[in-house]
Amino acid sequence: MSAETLANDNLSTPANDDTHQLQTLSSGGNSVTLRDSVEVALKNYFAQLDGAPVTEVYQLVLSEVEAPLLEQVMKYTRNNQTKASTMLGLNRGTLRKKLKQYGLL
């Protein structure tokens, strides 16, 4: 199933449909989605700014999510870049560039 298909499925299914969401269990045993975790992290980040100017939040969030994503996919595929690039929906060259960027290659 492609990421686009998953995204489209998520748009048409209720938010509590856990078949297409990245989830983990909180310390209290509750199911928490990646989306929920990002939302909480950003709320905390903005609360700590206390009005200080900030830039490049988009890049900050991408780097915080992309590095562990790449690391885990590479572990899952046993460092097979071809399988990982297919799984991620990236060109193999783009994958290599990103792996180098995060010191994973």
Secondary structure, 3 states (H helix, E strand, C coil): CCHHHHHHHHHHCCCCCHHHCCEEECCCCCEEEHHHHHHHHHHHHHHHHCCCCCCCHHHHHHHHHHHHHHHHHHHHCCCCHHHHHHHHCCCHHHHHHHHHHCCCC
